[in-house]
């Protein structure tokens, strides 16, 4: 097992205890089970990386669940928010909250 870098000072001068790490330089302690947070990368239908606040466009007509409504292809959605789950995008379309899959949108 390799020793991680200290999250406080980024140095690798660590002391290994039974259940936690301790930095010998700055004294910061953290549990061994803590994994560094990995940023989730969400890509649109054309492999462009999406971020919170982006504007996207629907690439095809999408049927709405529980009704006979349809979201038309070409509809622009502003100020998206990325979330965890199978529907990666939370947004509002015409004032109604929606959850979209990133594979049905393109950035721009």
C-alpha positions as CSV (number, residue, x, y, z in Angstrom):
1,X,0.0,0.0,0.0
2,X,1.5,3.4,-1.0
3,X,1.2,6.3,1.4
4,X,-1.0,9.2,0.2
5,X,0.0,12.8,0.3
6,X,-1.1,15.0,3.2
7,X,-4.3,16.8,2.3
8,X,-3.3,19.8,4.3
9,X,0.3,20.4,3.1
10,X,0.7,18.0,0.1
11,X,3.9,16.5,1.5
12,X,4.5,12.7,1.8
13,X,6.3,12.7,5.2
14,X,3.6,10.5,6.9
15,X,3.4,8.4,10.0
16,X,1.2,5.3,9.7
17,X,-1.0,4.5,12.7
18,X,-3.4,1.5,13.1
19,X,-6.5,3.5,11.9
20,X,-5.3,6.8,10.7
21,X,-2.5,8.7,9.0
22,X,-0.5,11.6,10.6
23,X,1.6,14.1,8.7
24,X,5.0,14.5,10.5
25,X,5.5,17.9,9.0
26,X,2.2,19.7,9.8
27,X,0.6,17.3,12.3
28,X,-2.6,16.9,10.3
29,X,-4.4,13.6,11.0
30,X,-7.1,11.8,8.9
31,X,-8.6,8.3,8.8
32,X,-7.1,5.6,6.5
33,X,-10.5,4.8,5.1
34,X,-11.1,8.3,3.7
35,X,-10.6,8.3,0.0
36,X,-10.0,11.6,-1.9
37,X,-13.0,13.0,-3.6
38,X,-13.1,12.3,-7.3
39,X,-14.9,14.8,-9.4
40,X,-17.5,13.2,-11.7
41,X,-17.2,13.9,-15.4
42,X,-20.4,14.2,-17.3
43,X,-20.3,14.3,-21.1
44,X,-23.0,15.2,-23.6
45,X,-23.9,13.2,-26.8
46,X,-20.9,14.6,-28.6
47,X,-18.4,13.9,-25.8
48,X,-18.1,17.6,-24.6
49,X,-17.7,17.9,-20.9
50,X,-20.6,19.5,-19.1
51,X,-20.5,21.7,-16.0
52,X,-23.0,23.4,-13.7
53,X,-24.5,26.5,-15.2
54,X,-24.0,25.4,-18.9
55,X,-26.6,25.8,-21.6
56,X,-27.6,22.6,-23.5
57,X,-29.9,21.7,-26.4
58,X,-32.0,18.6,-26.8
59,X,-30.8,16.5,-29.7
60,X,-34.1,14.6,-30.2
61,X,-37.8,14.6,-29.2
62,X,-38.3,13.2,-25.7
63,X,-41.6,11.8,-24.4
64,X,-42.5,13.0,-20.9
65,X,-43.2,10.3,-18.4
66,X,-46.8,10.1,-17.1
67,X,-48.4,12.2,-19.9
68,X,-48.8,12.7,-23.5
69,X,-46.4,15.7,-23.7
70,X,-43.2,15.8,-25.7
71,X,-40.0,17.9,-25.3
72,X,-39.1,18.9,-28.8
73,X,-35.6,18.4,-30.2
74,X,-33.7,21.8,-30.4
75,X,-35.2,23.0,-27.1
76,X,-32.5,25.1,-25.3
77,X,-32.1,24.5,-21.5
78,X,-30.2,27.1,-19.6
79,X,-28.4,26.9,-16.2
80,X,-28.2,23.1,-15.8
81,X,-27.2,21.4,-12.6
82,X,-25.2,18.2,-12.5
83,X,-26.3,15.5,-10.1
84,X,-25.5,11.9,-9.3
85,X,-27.8,9.1,-10.7
86,X,-28.8,7.8,-14.0
87,X,-30.4,11.2,-15.0
88,X,-27.3,13.4,-14.6
89,X,-28.9,16.8,-15.4
90,X,-31.4,18.7,-13.2
91,X,-33.0,21.7,-14.9
92,X,-36.2,23.7,-15.5
93,X,-37.9,23.6,-18.9
94,X,-40.7,26.2,-19.3
95,X,-40.8,26.5,-15.5
96,X,-41.2,22.8,-14.8
97,X,-38.4,20.8,-13.1
98,X,-36.9,18.1,-15.2
99,X,-34.2,15.4,-15.0
100,X,-32.4,14.6,-18.3
101,X,-29.8,12.1,-19.3
102,X,-26.7,13.7,-20.7
103,X,-26.8,11.4,-23.8
104,X,-29.8,13.3,-25.1
105,X,-28.3,16.8,-25.0
106,X,-25.5,18.7,-26.7
107,X,-23.5,21.6,-25.2
108,X,-24.2,25.1,-26.5
